[in-house]
Amino acid sequence: MLDSILADITIHKALVLVVPAMMILEYALNQTPQCPGWLRIWILLGIGIIAGIFGIGFTVNGIANGIIATGISMAALQLIKQTLNRY
């Protein structure tokens, strides 16, 4: 049963717009000293899931796309930061 649900998850075109917006939000949260690091991840995950639900619908696919968008944005920003701050 779980296999059939997970097999139906497809990456939606709306992620093209959500990922850069979440990268900007993640950068802004990193500049906020009052926001601890563990909380930033949860804020971004919540916003990513909400964006997936609004963009695709309240389905497993929408929630999964929100989680995927969060992961892509966090990985991309880390890639940029670590590339620019090489030793």
C-alpha positions in Angstrom: 0.0 0.0 0.0 2.8 2.4 0.9 4.6 1.5 -2.3 1.7 2.5 -4.4 1.4 5.9 -2.6 5.1 6.7 -2.9 5.1 5.6 -6.6 2.6 8.3 -7.4 4.8 11.1 -6.2 6.1 13.2 -9.0 8.1 16.4 -8.9 5.9 19.3 -10.0 6.9 22.3 -12.1 5.9 24.7 -9.4 9.1 23.8 -7.5 11.0 26.1 -10.0 9.4 29.1 -8.3 9.3 27.8 -4.7 13.0 26.8 -4.4 14.5 30.2 -5.1 12.0 31.9 -2.8 12.9 29.5 0.0 16.6 30.1 -0.6 16.0 33.9 -0.1 13.9 33.2 3.0 16.6 30.9 4.3 19.3 33.5 3.8 17.1 36.1 5.6 16.6 33.7 8.5 20.4 33.1 8.7 20.9 36.8 9.1 18.5 37.0 12.0 20.4 36.4 15.3 17.3 35.8 17.3 16.3 32.7 15.2 18.3 29.6 16.3 19.6 27.2 13.7 17.3 24.3 14.7 14.2 26.6 14.3 15.2 27.7 10.8 14.9 24.2 9.4 11.4 23.7 10.9 10.2 27.1 9.6 11.4 26.3 6.1 9.9 22.9 6.2 6.5 24.3 7.3 6.6 26.9 4.6 7.7 24.4 2.0 4.8 22.0 2.9 2.3 24.9 2.8 3.6 26.0 -0.6 3.3 22.4 -1.9 -0.2 22.2 -0.6 -1.2 25.5 -2.1 0.6 24.8 -5.4 -0.5 21.2 -6.0 -3.2 20.4 -3.5 -3.7 18.7 -0.1 -2.4 15.4 -1.3 0.6 13.2 -0.5 2.1 14.5 -3.7 1.7 18.2 -2.6 3.2 17.5 0.9 6.1 15.5 -0.6 6.8 18.3 -3.1 7.0 20.8 -0.3 9.5 18.6 1.5 11.5 18.1 -1.7 11.5 21.9 -2.3 12.8 22.5 1.2 15.6 20.0 0.8 16.6 21.3 -2.6 16.7 24.9 -1.3 18.7 24.0 1.8 21.2 21.9 -0.2 21.6 24.6 -2.9 22.3 27.4 -0.4 24.8 25.2 1.5 26.5 24.5 -1.8 26.8 28.2 -2.6 28.0 29.1 0.9 30.6 26.4 1.0 31.8 27.1 -2.5 32.3 30.8 -1.7 33.9 30.2 1.7 36.6 27.7 0.7 39.7 27.6 2.6 
